[in-house]
Amino acid sequence: MNPQVFETFKEQYRSKLPSMLDAEKVRTYIAWCREKNMEEVILRLSSESKGGWSKNLTLDFTTERIIVSKKSFLTKFADFGYVAGLAPYPYLLTMKGNSDSLKIRKQANFIPKDLLGSENLQYFIWYSDIVEFTLRKGWETMVANMMGRAILSNFLTIKTMVDDNAYDFTLPVNKNGPYESIFFWVGIVLPIKIAEK
């Protein structure tokens, strides 16, 4: 999507957007993209194992599927994901006041077509193939210090009907935010219910 197309969306819903909750705005945007047959990235999560030295992946939740890509060497250390996990255009919808879509940096505006054509692409999962999507709070990764207790990572498991595949991801809190925030926004994007454990 480019800024002009995003402005077309905002213009079409100009009278309704101010009275909508953030979740309603993003859901309306997703429905509009689907209606226009535009696959767009809505949310990005970071997955890593063994403190970032082993498997490092990005999970891009689009309007149609989850695109799983391997992080490049530099991105492993410099990528802090999106604010609240939201991609630039959905994030602008949640901002109060006037938001300028022309200020979105090209590097931050991931396009599904580019992600699918990247050498870092690992695989993708169609939402229609998912039979179970489970998000679990990582109690076993809890640490205590002078500031209190904090969970370092949460866990995501996706089971699909394709060969009964199961995909497991570790979601570090420092790159994705707290469990409640992830649960909320993934619940907005997914057309299926999230199971909690």
DAPELIN-V251339 format. One record per helix or strand. SS is the DSSP state (H for helix, E for strand). FROM is the first residue (numbers start at 1). TO is the last residue. If there is no record, write none. Layout:
ss;from;to
SS;FROM;TO
SS;FROM;TO
This chain:
ss;from;to
H;3;12
H;14;17
H;22;35
E;41;48
H;50;52
E;56;62
E;65;70
H;73;78
H;83;85
E;86;86
H;88;94
H;101;103
H;106;108
H;112;117
E;121;126
H;127;129
E;130;136
H;139;141
E;142;145
E;148;151
E;153;160
E;166;172
H;173;176
H;179;189
E;195;196
